[in-house]
Amino acid sequence: MMKLMEGLSDSRGIIHWIMATAMAALTTLALVWLGANSTTAGVVFLALVVWSATQAGLTLSLYIAALCAVFLDFFFLLPFHTFQLAGAQQWVDMFTFVTCCLVVSRVAEKARRQTHQAEQRRKDVERLYELSQELMLYEDAEGLIRDLPRLIDRIFSLDGVVLYVCDRDRFYASTSELPMSIQASLRALTQGPGATLAIPGDLTARPLMLGMRPVGAIAWRQAELSHEVATAVSAQVAIVIARSIAIEASARSEAAREGERLRTALTDSLTHELRTPLTSIRAASTTLLQSGGLDEAGRQDMVAIIDEEAARLDSLIGEAIEMAEIDANVVEVNLVPQHPHALLDLAIEESRKVLVEHRVTIAPQAPEDSDQPAWFDPHLLGRVLRHLLENAATHTPPGSHITLSSRRTPSRLEFCVEDNGPGIDALDLPLIFEKFYRGKHKTNARKGSGMGLAISRAILAAHSGGIEAASVAGKGSKFRFWVPLIEKEPGAPS
């Protein structure tokens, strides 16, 4: 590519010289045909030299000036059609013309260079502004650093950019090839302060400094980047890296604080929730042991309290274990083929005890839905359905109607649990999937541990699915969750 560009540049240079010669010759022929005198010819030739200096540069303008001086001597200065000068006046005219050509060529070349530099600075400012705007659009610091070489490569029209980040000891490149020699050179560049350094592969490298501390190094292939632009780009990249490091440190610190907060909340919540059923169990058992005068009905009431609170205690411990499994990332998804309708039947059967005072139905399957089984984890989705059914039974009055349904879309398998209870308060609705949140605006005293919906959301996330809730005050709530629709065995040929 470079050889091709050099060849094209050489061809254009030859064409420019030929055109310059032709222009000088044609101008001379026109002046001769018009019968112009030496003064007119000198002014016209001088104008041609000035124009060529502003358009083509000093070298070509001097060449045209030399041609014009020859033509001026041969056609317009005495004696005509010779290269001799007749007297002092002709020598003065020639000297004046040559001097003016040199002066105006130099001035025009300087003006042209300044114009070019001003245009280049304008383009550099626009590119730096575009880079800063692109950097502001990224919210993901890791993604920004990963895409930064390609971003700089595209904006500044470079041919390969390599970025090295000290803190991570990682390399990011706009091209796939990154020789070990380049990696070693960039690492060495960050060991101490240094200026621009040429490294293997026709790359120019610069250290990225934040104050006196190196945070990385950047390299690109030789290109027309001024020292000022290269310095500005390096400064912006260093700031991006420092910002990424600060965000990661802040995220780790925040994660540690959040983990501590959750552990404290879990301990407090479990302490409170476990103490309530234990207190009831202990009171009932003490009554049975110390009250010998209790009749059969009283003893049955105490036994019922013990059984109910023991079941509640078992449920709380089970939810705590589930939450611990999710936090430890040990949830595994085991896909098996099963009919969605059968999953709904099984969930109702396993939740029969909590649904005894409610009317539960399964909505008929839509005609367009296939009767073929889908691949999903029935154990995980069964846990989600049980949490939603128990949640509906807990927060709706006896006799309420709960409806289950399932349907297929082109990309996912959806399930729905809907009730006609009092609904969820609008202020509580955005927070119900948070851990330990049990509703600050709910008047119903039958509250759970606040973990069921959080567990359901985490299970579905592990299954690459999701869940959402909708509610209308006084008309009930609707929970809809979904997982990817897989109708053939994973890994099987299409």
Helices and strands as residue ranges (DSSP letters): H 2-34, H 38-56, H 58-76, H 88-137, H 141-155, E 161-165, E 170-173, H 180-189, E 197-199, E 203-210, E 213-221, H 227-290, H 296-327, E 336-338, H 340-350, E 359-362, E 374-376, H 378-394, E 401-408, E 412-419, G 429-431, H 452-462, E 466-472, E 476-484
